[in-house]
Amino acid sequence: MARLSARRIALNALRTWRKERRFADSIVSESLAKAKLTESDRAFAFELFYGVLRNLTLLDFWVDCLRASRVDADLRDVLRLGMYQLFLLKTASHAAVHETVELVPRRQRPIVNGMLRAAIRRDSELLARADAEPLFVRASHPQFLVERWQQHFGAQHAEELCKWNNRPAPIYGRINQLRISHEGFLRLYPDSRRLTRNTEFVEFDVLPTGAVRQGHCYIQDPSTAIACQLLSPRAGEKILDACAAPGGKTGYIAQLMENRGTIVACDRDRERLQILKENMARLGVGIVRLFDQDWTRALVPAEIASMAPFHRILLDAPCSNAGVMRRRVDVRWRLQPADFPRMQQRQFEIICALVPLLKPNGTLIYSTCSLEPEENEQVVRQTLASASVLRLEEQKHSLPFREGLDGAFAAKFIRSA
């Protein structure tokens, strides 16, 4: 019954996601919070939900191979779950079929049973047919995205990127030296593994709830460090973190400043600002002042303006999240081609609002977690063409198929004296 409950929760979460189009993370977290499951069954429900979302196009290809007539949406969700268990999760066939059949009303059970058993009989054929399909089907990504990546990165890297997005993300944490030393952390949490390329970070096999609760680490990918390291904040400075929530970069900046100086942290979402406030308290950050601010719509509040000019500004811009699809599994199904120029315009508007707040010889870092040139290099070019007071000093990329980390981009501008 426990495994059946896990399957039922995954199915309900999939249907909620399809009908309401809310973010997958919030749906599955809400679903599991209400459920009384063992840890193993929670993990199973989690795997089923995200596994189906990662492989939607491929699973639908197999469903359509087995049934020529139309399959209604609710039944298709069940068949997706069954196909995922049989072909990708490699669940024992008898368990996958029996438990999946139990998810549907009696009148639909013969259909589900027949299709799943046909899939088992025809497994070699179905796998071979899938292998012959284009990359966007095999790897379950929107066709327009795959074609963009093939154009930008080449066929091999595009395929590597799709495979990367379909793998579960490792758990990385940044050691918070405002609470604990590197050596102390490794002694206290011996299951953590320090990264050789960035020793500020460690990797875990399971979420270190105790370390997070104590403020000893903050869960974030090492690619997020690029922007903060380019910013190079110093103790005693005034820093503006323009789009700060939920606070991973804010906390790292405070650590680099040795918790001395001032960080003005802004975000347009009040709920996310509250999360940022809680995160800073847990990390022991005492130099942050929080402001509710939308840089595209409102004038700069007098209180922020009175603290200008800032020595350094970090704009971790709202973006498509195209570089973090491994962690934000449903992003690929939300994106449309028009999103990239739309985001570019918004990003440029925010930069224009921030430049007057920057001190002469001050540093402005523009960063995204996107791979797309419209949101990265094209924004940089547009900024340089429009803001003559800025010069570009450096650009950095993190590409999953090259660095083995999430996708990220950062550009360092210096304002002229």
N, C-alpha and C positions, 0 to 999 in steps of 0.2 A: 504493500500500500504506500510505503514511503516513496518509492521510485515513481509510482503512479502520480502521487501528489506533485513531485518535482516536474513531471511531464505536463501535468495540468496547469501548473503555475507558468511554465514556459509558454504553453499554448495561449493562455489568457493574456500574457504580456505581449506576445506577438500580435494578437488581435487588437489589443489596445493601441499598440504602436501603429498598426496599419490604419485604424479608424480615426485616431485622434492626432496622429503625427506629432506627438510630443517626443521629447528627447528620450532615446532608449535608456540612458543611464538612470534617469529619474523614474521611468516606468518599472524597470526591473528592481531597483532599490525599494520602491514603494511596495511592489508585489512580494518581495522576500521579507520585508519588515513585518508584513501581516501574517506570514506563514510560520508554522511551527515545524521546522525541518531540522534534521541533523546537519552538521557542517558538510558532510559528504553529499547529502541531497541538495543542500543549497548550492554547492559547487556544480552539481549535475544540472540543476535548473538554469544556472548562470551560463553554463557551457552550451546547453541546448538553445537558449534564447540568442546569445551572441553568435553561436555557430551558424544558425539559420540566417541571421542578418548578414553575416559575412559571405554567405554562399547563395543568396537568393536567386540570381540568374541561372546558375548551374543547377540548382534544385528544381527550378521551374522547367528547365530544359528536359530533365529526366521525367518529370511529371507529364509533360506534353508528349514525350516519346511513348509513354504508356497509355495515354488516353487522348484520342483524337477529338472527342467532343468537349464542350466547354466544362471547366471545373469551377464551381462557385468559390468565392474567396475564402469562406470559412473552412470548406473542405480542403482547399489548397494549402492552408496553413497546417492542417493535420498531416497531409502528405509530405509537405516540406520537412516536418519534424521526423517522419518515418524515414524518408530518403537520407536525411542528414545522419541519422543513427546507423543506417545500413551501410552507406557508401563512404562516409567521411569520419564518423566517430568509431566505426567498426564494432558497434554493439552486437552482442550475440543475436542472430537473426530471429530466433524464437521469441526472445524478450522484446526486441524492437517491434515485431509484428503484433504480438499479443497485447502489449501495453499501449501501443498506438491505436489499435482497433478499439480499445476500451474508452478512448477519449471521445468517440462520436456516438450519436444516437443509434439505436439498433437498426433502423432502416438504412443507415449509411455504412454499417459495418461490413457487409459483403463487398462493397466497392473498395473500401480501404484495404481490407484483407486481400482481395484479389489483386489489387495493384501492387501492394508491397510484396506479395509472393511472386508475382510476375517479375518484379525488379530483382528478386533473389535469383530466379531462374535465368534471367537475361543479364546478369551483372557484367559479364565480360563484354557483351555487345554494347551495353549502355556506357561503360567506361571508355570503350574505344571510340564510340560516337562523340562523347564529350571531348576527348583528346583531339579530335579533328575539327572542333569548333574554333572560332576566333578567340583571341585572348580575352575580350570583354565577357564572353560567355564562360570560358573555362575558369576565369579568376573573379567573376561576378563583380564587375565594375561598370559604371555607365560607359557606353561606347565613346561618347565625346571626350571623357576624361582620358581613356586609354589612348585615343588618337592624339590628344594634346601631348601626353607624355612620350609617345613614340616620336613625335615631331621634335620635342624639346630635348629628350635624353637618349633617343635611339631605341630600337626594338628590344634589345637585351635588357637595358636598364629599366625600361617600362615594365617588362615582365617581372624583373626582380622587385620592382616597387609594388606591383600588385600582390606578389607572393608575400612580401613584407607586411602589407596591410592586412593580410588574411591570417597572420600568426598572432596568437595571444601576446600581449605586451608584457615584458619583464617588469618587475617592481623595483624602481630605483628610488633612493632617498638621498637628500643632501644632509650631511651631518651639520647640525646647528651649533656652531662653536660659541654662540652666546650662552649656551647651556652646558656644553660638554666638549671636551677635547676629542680629537680624532682617536688618540690612543685609548682614552677612557671609553669612548663609544664602542670600539672594537672589543675591548675587554668585557663590557657589559652586555654586548649583543654579539656573541661569537659566531652566530649563524650568518652574520652579514659578511659580504665580500667587497673589499675596497676595489674600486676601479683603478686600473693602472694609468689610463689616459687622463683621468680627472679625479684626483684623490680626494676632492671634496665630497664625492659621491660613493655610495655603496649600493650593492644589489642584494635583494632578499628573495627567498623562495616563496614566502607567504607574507601578507601584509603585517608589518611590525606594529600592531596596535599599541603596545606598551610604549615603544619608543616615540610614536607619534603623540600619544597622550601626554607624555612627559616633556614634549617639546624638544626632544633630543635629535629629531630629524624631521624633515619635511619631504613628503612624497612628490617628486618631480623628476622629469627626464633630464639627463645631463645636457641635452641640447639647449635647455632653457638658460644655462649659464653663459652662453655666448654673449647675449646682450648685456648682461650685468658686468661681465669681464671687460667688454669694450667700453662700457660706461666709466669704469675705473674710478668709482667714488672714493672720496677721502674723508677721514674723520673731520668733523666740524663744518662740513659744507652744507649748503641748502640744495636739496635734490627734489625735483618734481617727477613723480611717477604718475603719468597722466591717465593711464587705464590700468589700474593696479590690481583689482580683485581677480582671483581670491587671495593673492599675496605671496606667491612663491618667489617671484623676483624681488618684491619689496623686502621680504625677510632676508634674502641673500644680500641685497644692497646694504641693509642695516648692519649685517655681519661684517661686510667689507669696510663699513664706516666705524667699526668697533663700537656701535651703538652711541656714537657721539655726532651731533649735528642735528639736522632737521630733514625729514622726508615728508613732503606733502603728497599724500596718496589719494587719487581721485578715481571715481567710477560713476557711471550713470545709473547703475542698478543698486538700489538701497539694500536689497536683500544680500547681494554679493558684498556690499560694503560691510554689512554686519558680520559676514563670514570672515572677511579680511581682518576686522577688528578682533574677532575671536582667535584667529590664527596668530596675529601679532602678540596677543597676550600669552598664548601658549608658548611661543618661541622666545619670549622675554624681550621683545622689541619695545623700547620705550621712547623712540624719537619720531614716531609717525603721527601726523595730523590728518584726519580723514575729511574728505569733502565729496558731496554728491554733485557731480559735474558732468554734463554732456557737452563736449567741446564743439559739436556741430550745430548746436541749437541755442545755447545760452551765452550771454556775455560773461566774461571772466568775473567771478565774484570779487568784490572789493577786498575781502580778506586774503584771497590768493594773490591778487594783484599787489597788495601791500607788501607781500613777502618777496616779490620779484625785484631784481632779476635773480634767476637760479644759476648756480654754478653748472649744473648738469640736469638734463631732462631725458627721461626714458619714455618713449612712446611704444609700448607693446601693443600694437594696433589691433583693433577688431579685424578679423580676417576670415577667410573661407575655411580655415583649419585643414587645408588639403595636405599638410605635412604630418598630421597626427591622426590619420584615419585608422591606424592600428589601435589607437586608444579610444577614439570616438567613432565607433563602428558604423553608425547610421549616417554619418556626414556624407558619404558617397551618394546616398539615395536622396539627399536634400539638395545637393548642388545642381545648378543650372548654368549654362554658358554665360548668361547675362549677369550672373553674380559677380564675376571677376571685375569687369569694368565698373559695376556699381560699387563694389568694395573699394576699388582704386580711388574713386571720387571722394568717398567718405574719408579714406585714409589721408588723402591730400588735404582735405578741409581741416582735419585735426592738426596736421603739421603746420598749416598756415596760422592756426590759432595759437600755436605754442611758440613759434619763432620769436615773437615780441617779448616773451617772458624769459628769454635766454640771455645770460650775461655775455658781454663781449669776450671773445676767446673761450666761451663756454662750449660744452659738448652736448649735442643732441643725438640720441640713439633712436633710430627707427627700426623696429623689429616686428616680425610676424612668425607664425608657425605654418606658413604657406610655402608651396613649391612653385607657385605660378608667377610668371614674369610681370603680369599686370599689377600684382600686389607688391612686388619686390623691386626689380631693376627699373621698371617703368615709373614707379612712384619716385624713385631716386632721381631719375632723369627729369621728371616733371618738377620736382622740388628745386633742383639746381637751375632749371630754366626760369623759375618764377621767383626764387629767393636768392638774390645776388649776394646777400650777406653770408650765405652758407657755402662752405666748400666741403667736398667729400674727402675724407681721409682714409677710410677703409671699409671694405665689405666682407662679410663672411657668410658662408652657407653651411648648413648641415644637411646632407643628402642621405637618406636611409640606406641606399645601396652602396654608398661610399664610406660613411662614418659608422654605420650600424647603430644609429640613434634616430630619434624622431627628426622630421624635417623642420628646419628653422632657417631664418634669414635675419641678418642685422647689418645696418649701415651706420657708420659714424660720421656725423657732420660736425664741423667746427664753425662757430660764428666769428666773423671778422671783427677785429678790434674797432 
